[in-house]
Each structure stands twice: as structure tokens, then as C-alpha cells.
Amino acid sequence: QVQLGESGGGSVQPGGSLRLSCVVSGYTYSGYCMGWFRQAPGKEREEVATINNLHETTYADSVKGRFSISEENGGDILYLQMNSLKPEDTAIYYCAAREFYDYTGHCLDDWKYWGQGTQVTVSS
């Protein structure tokens, strides 16, 4: 069973930075597609950033140029560097994993594994 655990959330002022981490444990194998999601009260879950087995990344328009997703330790640690934070970034942030489809960068649709979430609050 694959388990994911987020950390690094907290409260910051607008314009500040945070770095979220997601540790992947349990039985794992190379080639997972990873992602960060966020959800604020009363709002739908939003895909923030993804990275596939080819280390190609995608970002929501709302975070482009401010957030950066990356991996270390062969994909066992996932990061989300968040700079120039805005109040609208306030949410619970989740890391998630899904299996890759092939070696051309395609991932399966289902986000199979999820972390517990970490709270990010941006306010003055």
C-alpha cells in the first residue's frame, strides 16, 4: 500500500513563501505521476500542479510563475515551492499519486493515492 504524508503548511503573510513536502512510503515503484491539489471551504478541489514520469510539469493558471513542483530521492519526496503567496491560495493542500500509462508521459485518470492534507493560510 502506498501512503503519502504532507508537511510544511502554516500561516504566512501575503507575498511570503512556503515549501510543502510529501513523503511517499510503503510499496512503491518508479513511474508514478504525482500532483498537488487544494481545497478551500465551500470550493471545489483544484488541481494545482502535476509532474509525470518524464518529470514534465503542469500548473494551474492561478499559480504559474509562483509555484514549482519537484521531486527528490527517485520520486519518494514531492515538493511544492510556493512563492508570492496570495490570500486566495489559502486552502488545505493535498498530494496525490496516480499510475503512469506509458513511457511517453501519459498518466491514468484516477488519482489513486492521497495524503491527509496540510493547511496553508495566507493573511495579513
C-alpha positions, 0 to 999 in steps of 0.5 A: 500500500502506498501512503503519502504524508504532507508537511510544511503548511502554516500561516504566512503573510501575503507575498511570503513563501512556503515549501510543502513536502510529501513523503511517499512510503510503503510499496512503491515503484518508479513511474508514478505521476504525482500532483498537488491539489487544494481545497478551500471551504465551500470550493471545489478541489483544484488541481494545482500542479502535476509532474509525470514520469518524464518529470514534465510539469503542469500548473494551474493558471492561478499559480504559474510563475509562483509555484514549482513542483519537484521531486527528490530521492527517485520520486519518494519526496514531492515538493511544492515551492510556493512563492508570492503567496496570495490570500486566495491560495489559502486552502488545505493542500493535498498530494496525490499519486496516480499510475503512469500509462506509458513511457511517453508521459501519459498518466491514468485518470484516477488519482489513486493515492492521497495524503491527509492534507496540510493547511496553508493560510495566507493573511495579513 
